[in-house]
Amino acid sequence: MRRSITRKLLRTFSCLCFAGATLVHGEVLLTGVDGELADNIKAHLTITAEDCKAPRWRLQQRRKSADEQVGQALNAYGYYSYQLKLSFSEVENCWQLNVEVAPGERVRLRNVRVQAIDRPLDLDATIVDLLQSPPLMAGQPLKHSDYDNYKTALLDSVRAQGYWRAKFSDAELAIYPDQFSADVKLTLEFGARYYFGAYEFSASPLDQDLLLRLAGAAEGEPYSAEALQDIYSRLQGSDYFQQVLLNPRVDSTGQSVVVPIAVDVGMKSQTSFGAGIGYSTDQKMRVRADYQNRYFNAKGHKWRVDALYSQTLQELGGTYTIPRQEAAREWYEISGGWVRENTVSYESQATTTRIRAVEALPQDWILNTGVNVRYESYVIGSEEPDEQWLVVPGVGVSWVNANNEVRQTLGVRVEAEVTASSQYWLSGTDFAQLRVKTKFILPLSEKGRLLLRGEVAGTLKDDFSELPPSVRFFTGGDNSIRGYEYNSLGTTNDEGEVIGGSHLAVASLEYDYLFLPSWSASVFYDAGDAFDTVFALKRGVGIGLRWYSPVGPLRIDIASPLDSEDNYRFHISVGADL
């Protein structure tokens, strides 16, 4: 019995689905108008929703309303002197509505007067432009939505600047169909401006002082949507919160002009662990891992440990971060670690300790200043082993501006750093160094892009032989001059061994074309050298294939060195283009 009922229900459901899927609607034939106006008329006609099997009484009811609906659609575009002829018929077991329209002459704007009462002097430029140069102009064809949209845009813009009681004391669109004219009269009253009140934070493991410093001082400042967005950006970009919700408590009818800000924050997980396996030609197979504590205490201190192991490079390091006064934009970092590197040109092992202050500058520039204490033991070529203590203060700036796509089509990266070492502050050698790196990504067509890369560096020194590998310059490899082995280019000694250089100049030009949604091909030309006194240009050319995977781009290149006896070299690397 139960099985029989189930079958009947399934058959009924199938019939209903089939019937719904095969519904056929009637037709509206419209003559005399086209384009946007014709679309508006059809959108107003409710009869278009009826199918061929609709009851006759309902079709007749819809037909009676059609004249008024077509008139409303024409009025909305400024046509008031129209003539209509509508006929309803049944054809081939369905209905058809014929609408003949003679729209007549269109009403045009004649007088447009927009004025403001108690207009503030410090208005945003957008509002000033809306008041002084409204999009409604004399002689313009009337379109009711243009008038409504302008009113909405003006009022929204004013309220976004904190004038929550702003209103139109006079808002009139006077239409004179016999004269084919319309007059606009708008009078805007600004009213009092609102100001930010105190923050009201939800419960979190971070103390109130840190939350206030993260959000930034706002109490007593003029309210604006832009300032509210800045508060959100500061909090959301701090790496403490999974989500941030801001609720301005605006009293638009009472006497208070103070806007308290309710801040509801959802914390990210306090700790996280990451690990991965990868491969690049420079480092071969590599394994990495990291562990971090995002808010070690209520003051927002955080720490992390990173480890990397590959055939040519092994690193272990930790960083402790302390928020400064402007917690969202500046902080201190104390870091230390151990690193060992083994390349074709040198072997090096070092322990490092670094203290630096990081600050976010206007226009997204990042400034960092600090000092790095490094003990390094090394062997360059077949020279005798050596060691060096370095105390190196420095200052650097960086700027990145790029879209967030996996395949970036427009972006810029600029980095510059100045460092110095002197025996006056217990360093083992004297030098001063400047290093500048740039990269540009430019679109050339819908699927093509140009990648430009450059790096220059120079060193002032007393004795080049006293410089350890970490402050010498080498080039060649995946991200410098392709076609050559990693760090295999530089000044050579009497035995022909590469010992690096005190200066560096490298440039790259690459064209990339997207031939499938996630695949592109490229051609490139790299050139440059790491040198001490004589610049000897090394060049590499090649072709490449890129796969834009969900976790980032994978690059495979085949490069031929033009200034070497080697034939070609494969290069495999992963990571963002900038």
Sequence and secondary structure as in RCSB ss.txt:
>XXXX:A:sequence
MRRSITRKLLRTFSCLCFAGATLVHGEVLLTGVDGELADNIKAHLTITAEDCKAPRWRLQQRRKSADEQVGQALN
AYGYYSYQLKLSFSEVENCWQLNVEVAPGERVRLRNVRVQAIDRPLDLDATIVDLLQSPPLMAGQPLKHSDYDNY
KTALLDSVRAQGYWRAKFSDAELAIYPDQFSADVKLTLEFGARYYFGAYEFSASPLDQDLLLRLAGAAEGEPYSA
EALQDIYSRLQGSDYFQQVLLNPRVDSTGQSVVVPIAVDVGMKSQTSFGAGIGYSTDQKMRVRADYQNRYFNAKG
HKWRVDALYSQTLQELGGTYTIPRQEAAREWYEISGGWVRENTVSYESQATTTRIRAVEALPQDWILNTGVNVRY
ESYVIGSEEPDEQWLVVPGVGVSWVNANNEVRQTLGVRVEAEVTASSQYWLSGTDFAQLRVKTKFILPLSEKGRL
LLRGEVAGTLKDDFSELPPSVRFFTGGDNSIRGYEYNSLGTTNDEGEVIGGSHLAVASLEYDYLFLPSWSASVFY
DAGDAFDTVFALKRGVGIGLRWYSPVGPLRIDIASPLDSEDNYRFHISVGADL
>XXXX:A:secstr
 HHHHHHHHHHHHHHHHHHHHT  B EEEEES  HHHHHHHHHH GGGG BTTS HHHHHHHHHHHHHHHHHHHH
TTTB S EEEEEEEEETTEEEEEEEEE  SB EEEEEEEEEES  SS  HHHHHHHHS S  TT B  HHHHHHH
HHHHHHHHHHTT TT EEEEEEEEEEGGGTEEEEEEEEE     EEEEEEE   SS HHHHHHHH   TTSB  H
HHHHHHHHHHHTTSSEEEEEEEE   SSSS  EEEEEEEEEE  SEEEEEEEEEETTTEEEEEEEEEES SSTT 
 EEEEEEEEESSEEEEEEEEEEE SSTTTEEEEEEEEEEEEE SSEEEEEEEEEEEEEEE GGGEEEEEEEEEEE
EEEEETTS  EEEEEEEEEEEEEEEEE   SS SSEEEEEEEEEEE GGGT SS EEEEEEEEEEEEE SSSEEE
EEEEEEEEEEES GGG  GGGSB B STTSSTTS TT BSEE TTS EEEBSEEEEEEEEEEEEEETTEEEEEEE
EEEEEESS    EEEEEEEEEEEETTEEEEEEEEEETTSS   EEEEEES   
